[in-house]
Amino acid sequence: MRAVSWFVAIIPSAAKYHEVERMLPQPPSSQPTETALLELRDVSFAYAAKRAWSLRDTRRKGGTVEQISLALGQQQAVALVGESGSGKSTIGRIVLGLVEPWRGQILIDGEDVTHLDRRKRRDLQRVVQLIFQNPLDALNPRMRLLDQVAEPAASLLQVEWPEARQIAAEAMNAVGLPSSTFIRYPAEISGGQAQRAVIARAITVKPKLLVCDEPVSALDVSVQAQIINLLSELNRNLGVALLFITHDLRLVPYLCERGIVLNHGRIVEAGATQDLFRSPASTYLKALLNAVPGHKGYAAAPVNEGALGP
């Protein structure tokens, strides 16, 4: 079976993403899966900064996380929410193997990946991929889109370049990018199309988990719902698990079945999204929800893109 067949499940619905009035998906089921794809056990980390007059490392407050324990099941979508500086992105970097925790353990598919050498970290990239906040920062401005999307397949799957380009073309079609974009450069496409290209590049290696770090915050409101829908399609139809990092609580109910709330690097609340939104237990989450314009509890039905506006 050719590798490109993995994308067939979402190709029929690709044209939907061009609709201006695309509806957001139904809220997902809150039933957790039994087998954990990702586990963090008592993980702590802080960025270190050296003072000019000292060889001694000192902790820096920004990005610090303390005693983080969480689990994400196979094919599950989980949100990490909190204000800027709460440690959300740091947890994402830990999961991706970009930084090592000072304490604790990281398991993916039951395998300890806390301390990896260069080769094993490369292998991890086939399992876990990152969706960036600003897609234009993730793309090479001097390289055509098709070739950029093909790079992970050529490098990580170790296929010949013609096959890598074919995989890339299938992935780009699957995420709603027309063939006319294949030969374009990043400056010649919209922000929404650029984010689709980033997502297409990530799924060429058939990852089990996408770490989505504020994936729509740099996009126009009219485009945000389309990208949320695309991520939902990947989760539901391809079985790709999502770790959705966001400060925008409006997006969470439409994509994630479970949520984890962070404050100052610690988990203050976690549970099914319905429960978190309907009956928040912590004062911190209540304050966050009260700051959301028009918040009336968990959304039981889809809304159109206008609902994401201010």
C-alpha positions as CSV (number, residue, x, y, z in Angstrom):
1,M,0.0,0.0,0.0
2,R,1.3,3.4,-0.9
3,A,2.0,5.9,1.9
4,V,-0.3,8.5,0.3
5,S,-3.4,6.3,0.9
6,W,-3.3,7.4,4.5
7,F,-4.8,10.8,3.4
8,V,-7.8,9.4,1.6
9,A,-10.0,9.7,4.6
10,I,-10.0,13.5,4.5
11,I,-9.6,14.2,0.8
12,P,-13.3,14.1,0.0
13,S,-14.0,17.0,2.4
14,A,-11.1,19.2,1.4
15,A,-13.2,21.5,-0.7
16,K,-15.3,22.4,2.4
17,Y,-12.5,24.5,3.8
18,H,-12.9,27.1,1.1
19,E,-16.4,28.0,2.2
20,V,-16.6,31.4,3.9
21,E,-19.5,30.3,6.2
22,R,-18.0,27.0,7.2
23,M,-19.5,25.6,10.5
24,L,-17.5,24.6,13.4
25,P,-17.6,20.9,14.3
26,Q,-19.8,19.3,16.9
27,P,-18.2,19.2,20.3
28,P,-16.3,15.9,20.6
29,S,-17.0,13.0,23.0
30,S,-15.5,13.4,26.4
31,Q,-14.8,9.7,26.9
32,P,-11.1,9.1,27.5
33,T,-9.3,6.4,25.7
34,E,-7.8,3.5,27.6
35,T,-4.3,3.4,26.1
36,A,-2.1,6.5,26.8
37,L,-0.1,7.8,23.8
38,L,1.6,10.5,25.8
39,E,2.4,10.6,29.6
40,L,4.2,13.2,31.6
41,R,5.0,12.1,35.1
42,D,5.9,14.7,37.7
43,V,7.8,16.8,35.1
44,S,9.5,20.0,36.2
45,F,11.5,22.4,34.1
46,A,12.8,26.0,34.1
47,Y,14.9,27.8,31.6
48,A,18.4,28.7,33.0
49,A,20.2,32.0,32.5
50,K,23.8,32.6,33.4
51,R,24.7,35.8,35.1
52,A,27.7,37.6,33.5
53,W,29.6,37.6,36.8
54,S,28.8,34.0,37.7
55,L,29.3,30.6,36.3
56,R,26.3,29.4,38.2
57,D,23.0,28.9,36.5
58,T,20.0,30.6,37.9
59,R,16.3,29.8,37.2
60,R,14.3,32.2,35.1
61,K,10.6,32.4,35.9
62,G,9.2,32.6,32.4
63,G,8.2,29.1,31.1
64,T,8.8,27.3,34.4
65,V,6.6,24.2,34.9
66,E,6.5,22.3,38.2
67,Q,5.3,18.7,38.9
68,I,3.3,18.3,35.7
69,S,1.5,15.0,35.4
70,L,-0.8,14.4,32.5
71,A,-1.9,11.7,30.0
72,L,-3.2,12.0,26.4
73,G,-4.9,8.9,24.9
74,Q,-4.6,7.5,21.4
75,Q,-6.6,9.6,19.0
76,Q,-7.5,12.1,21.7
77,A,-7.7,15.9,21.5
78,V,-6.6,17.6,24.7
79,A,-6.3,21.4,25.3
80,L,-3.6,23.1,27.4
81,V,-5.1,26.4,28.4
82,G,-3.8,29.4,30.4
83,E,-2.5,32.9,30.2
84,S,0.8,33.9,28.5
85,G,3.7,32.7,30.6
86,S,1.7,29.9,32.3
87,G,4.0,27.2,30.9
88,K,1.8,25.9,28.0
89,S,4.4,26.2,25.3
90,T,7.2,24.9,27.5
91,I,5.2,21.7,28.0
92,G,4.9,21.5,24.2
93,R,8.7,21.8,23.8
94,I,9.2,19.1,26.4
95,V,6.9,16.7,24.5
96,L,8.7,17.5,21.2
97,G,12.0,16.7,22.8
98,L,13.3,20.2,22.3
99,V,14.2,20.6,26.0
100,E,14.8,18.0,28.7
101,P,13.0,18.3,32.0
102,W,15.0,18.7,35.1
103,R,12.9,16.1,36.8
104,G,10.3,13.6,35.8
105,Q,9.6,11.2,33.0
106,I,8.1,11.4,29.5
107,L,6.6,8.4,27.9
108,I,5.2,8.0,24.3
109,D,3.5,4.8,23.5
110,G,4.9,3.4,26.8
111,E,8.5,4.2,25.8
112,D,10.6,6.4,28.0
113,V,11.7,9.3,25.8
114,T,12.9,11.7,28.6
115,H,16.6,11.6,27.5
116,L,17.2,11.0,23.8
117,D,20.3,11.0,21.7
118,R,20.3,12.7,18.3
119,R,19.2,9.6,16.4
120,K,16.3,8.7,18.7
121,R,15.2,12.3,18.8
122,R,15.0,12.1,15.0
123,D,12.8,9.0,15.3
124,L,10.6,10.9,17.7
125,Q,9.8,13.4,14.9
126,R,8.0,10.6,13.0
127,V,5.6,10.2,16.0
128,V,5.2,13.8,17.1
129,Q,5.0,16.9,14.9
130,L,4.6,20.6,15.7
131,I,2.1,23.1,14.2
132,F,3.6,26.5,14.7
133,Q,1.8,29.7,15.9
134,N,3.0,31.8,12.9
135,P,3.1,29.7,9.7
136,L,5.2,32.1,7.8
137,D,7.9,31.7,10.5
138,A,7.9,28.0,9.8
139,L,8.2,28.2,6.0
140,N,11.3,29.0,3.9
141,P,10.5,32.2,1.9
142,R,12.8,31.1,-0.9
143,M,11.4,27.6,-1.4
144,R,8.3,26.5,-3.3
145,L,5.5,25.0,-1.1
146,L,5.5,21.5,-2.6
147,D,9.2,21.1,-2.0
148,Q,8.9,22.3,1.5
149,V,6.0,20.0,2.3
150,A,8.0,17.1,0.8
151,E,11.1,17.6,2.9
152,P,9.9,15.6,6.0
153,A,8.9,12.6,3.9
154,A,12.2,12.5,2.1
155,S,14.2,12.9,5.4
156,L,12.2,11.0,8.0
157,L,10.6,8.3,5.8
158,Q,13.7,8.1,3.6
159,V,11.8,7.8,0.4
160,E,13.1,9.0,-3.0
161,W,12.4,12.6,-3.9
162,P,9.7,11.9,-6.6
163,E,7.8,9.8,-4.0
164,A,8.2,12.4,-1.4
165,R,6.8,15.0,-3.7
166,Q,3.8,12.7,-4.5
167,I,3.2,12.3,-0.8
168,A,3.4,16.1,-0.3
169,A,0.9,16.6,-3.2
170,E,-1.6,14.2,-1.6
171,A,-1.2,15.9,1.8
172,M,-1.7,19.4,0.3
173,N,-4.8,18.3,-1.5
174,A,-6.0,16.6,1.7
175,V,-5.8,19.9,3.7
176,G,-7.6,21.9,1.1
177,L,-4.7,23.4,-0.9
178,P,-5.3,23.5,-4.6
179,S,-2.6,22.4,-7.0
180,S,-2.1,26.0,-8.1
181,T,-0.4,26.6,-4.8
182,F,2.2,23.8,-5.2
183,I,4.7,26.1,-7.1
184,R,4.1,29.2,-5.1
185,Y,6.3,30.8,-2.5
186,P,5.0,31.6,1.0
187,A,4.8,35.3,0.2
188,E,2.3,34.5,-2.6
189,I,-0.3,32.8,-0.4
190,S,-2.6,33.8,2.4
191,G,-1.9,33.2,6.1
192,G,-4.6,30.5,6.2
193,Q,-3.0,28.7,3.2
194,A,0.4,29.0,4.8
195,Q,-0.9,27.2,7.9
196,R,-2.5,24.5,5.8
197,A,0.9,24.0,4.2
198,V,2.5,23.7,7.6
199,I,-0.1,21.1,8.6
200,A,0.3,19.2,5.3
201,R,4.1,19.1,5.9
202,A,3.5,17.7,9.4
203,I,1.1,14.9,8.3
204,T,3.3,13.6,5.5
205,V,5.2,11.4,8.0
206,K,1.9,10.0,9.5
207,P,2.5,11.2,13.0
208,K,0.4,9.9,16.0
209,L,0.4,13.3,17.7
210,L,0.3,16.9,16.6
211,V,1.5,19.5,19.1
212,C,-0.5,22.6,18.1
213,D,1.0,25.7,19.7
214,E,-1.5,28.6,19.3
215,P,-2.1,27.4,15.7
216,V,-4.8,30.0,14.8
217,S,-3.8,33.0,17.0
218,A,-1.9,34.7,14.1
219,L,-4.7,34.2,11.6
220,D,-7.8,36.3,10.8
221,V,-10.9,35.5,12.7
222,S,-12.6,34.5,9.4
223,V,-9.9,31.8,8.9
224,Q,-9.6,30.4,12.4
225,A,-12.8,28.3,12.2
226,Q,-11.5,26.7,9.0
227,I,-8.2,25.6,10.5
228,I,-10.0,24.3,13.6
229,N,-12.2,22.3,11.3
230,L,-9.2,20.9,9.5
231,L,-7.6,19.8,12.8
232,S,-10.9,18.2,13.8
233,E,-10.9,16.3,10.5
234,L,-7.4,15.0,11.1
235,N,-8.3,13.9,14.6
236,R,-11.5,12.2,13.7
237,N,-10.7,10.7,10.3
238,L,-7.0,10.0,10.5
239,G,-6.9,9.3,14.2
240,V,-4.1,11.9,14.9
241,A,-4.1,12.9,18.5
242,L,-3.9,16.6,19.3
243,L,-2.2,18.6,22.1
244,F,-3.9,21.9,21.5
245,I,-2.1,24.8,23.2
246,T,-4.1,28.0,23.4
247,H,-5.0,31.0,25.5
248,D,-8.3,31.4,23.6
249,L,-10.9,29.4,25.5
250,R,-13.6,30.0,22.8
251,L,-11.9,27.4,20.5
252,V,-11.5,24.6,23.0
253,P,-15.1,23.1,23.1
254,Y,-15.2,22.6,19.4
255,L,-12.0,20.6,19.1
256,C,-11.0,19.1,22.5
257,E,-12.7,16.5,24.6
258,R,-10.5,17.2,27.6
259,G,-8.8,20.3,29.0
260,I,-5.9,21.0,31.3
261,V,-5.7,24.5,32.9
262,L,-2.3,25.9,33.8
263,N,-1.4,28.8,36.0
264,H,2.2,29.8,36.9
265,G,3.5,26.5,35.6
266,R,1.2,24.3,37.6
267,I,-2.0,22.4,36.8
268,V,-4.9,23.9,38.6
269,E,-7.7,22.0,37.0
270,A,-8.3,19.2,34.5
271,G,-11.2,17.2,33.2
272,A,-13.7,16.8,30.4
273,T,-14.2,20.0,28.5
274,Q,-18.0,20.0,29.2
275,D,-17.4,19.9,32.9
276,L,-14.7,22.5,32.9
277,F,-16.8,25.0,31.0
278,R,-20.1,24.3,32.8
279,S,-18.8,23.9,36.3
280,P,-15.3,25.3,36.8
281,A,-13.9,24.4,40.2
282,S,-10.9,26.8,40.4
283,T,-11.2,30.5,40.9
284,Y,-8.6,30.9,38.1
285,L,-10.6,29.1,35.5
286,K,-13.7,31.0,36.5
287,A,-11.9,34.3,36.0
288,L,-10.7,33.1,32.5
289,L,-14.2,32.1,31.5
290,N,-15.7,35.4,32.8
291,A,-13.2,37.2,30.5
292,V,-14.5,35.5,27.4
293,P,-17.1,37.8,25.7
294,G,-20.5,36.2,25.6
295,H,-19.5,33.1,27.6
296,K,-22.6,31.1,28.6
297,G,-21.1,27.7,29.4
298,Y,-20.3,24.7,27.2
299,A,-21.4,25.1,23.6
300,A,-23.8,22.2,22.8
301,A,-24.1,23.0,19.1
302,P,-21.8,24.3,16.3
303,V,-21.7,27.9,15.4
304,N,-20.5,29.7,12.4
305,E,-17.3,31.7,12.0
306,G,-19.0,34.9,13.3
307,A,-19.1,33.4,16.7
308,L,-15.3,33.6,17.0
309,G,-15.4,37.3,16.5
310,P,-15.1,39.8,19.4
